[in-house]
Amino acid sequence: MLKNNEVKWSEKQEKIANQVLQTAYKRETSALIASIRDRASSITELQDLWYLHDLLSTKRHEIDGKYVYNSSTIVFDFARLVKEGWLNLDELKELKPDMVSKISALARM
C-alpha cells in the first residue's frame, strides 16, 4: 500500500497536478451542466423538479469533495478520476513515471 510519506511532490509537479485536476473538474462540470440542461427541459411534474434538486445537491457534495487538491491523496484522486473517465493516463505524462505507474495500477483496481 502507498504510504503518505512516500508521495514527494516538487513545486513543478504540484503545479502540473493542479492543472490536470482542473482539466478533470472542467470536464465533469461541463458534462453535469449538459446533463442538467437535458433533464430540466423534460420536467413535467413537481416530482421531477425535486428529483433534479436532489441530484444537484448530491453532485455538488461529490464534486466539491473530489476536486480539493491534497498532495497526500492526489495519487488516489487521480486514479479515481481515470477510473471514472474524467482523465486519461496520457494527461499525466508530465508527472514522475513512478507516480503515473502508481496511478495506473490503482485505476485498474
Secondary structure, DSSP 8 states (H G I E B T S, - for coil): ---GGG----HHHHHHHHHHHHHHHHHHHHHHHHHHHHHHHT--SHHHHHHHHHHHHHHHHHHHHHT---TTTHHHHHHHHHHHTS--GGGGTTS-HHHHHHHHHHHT-
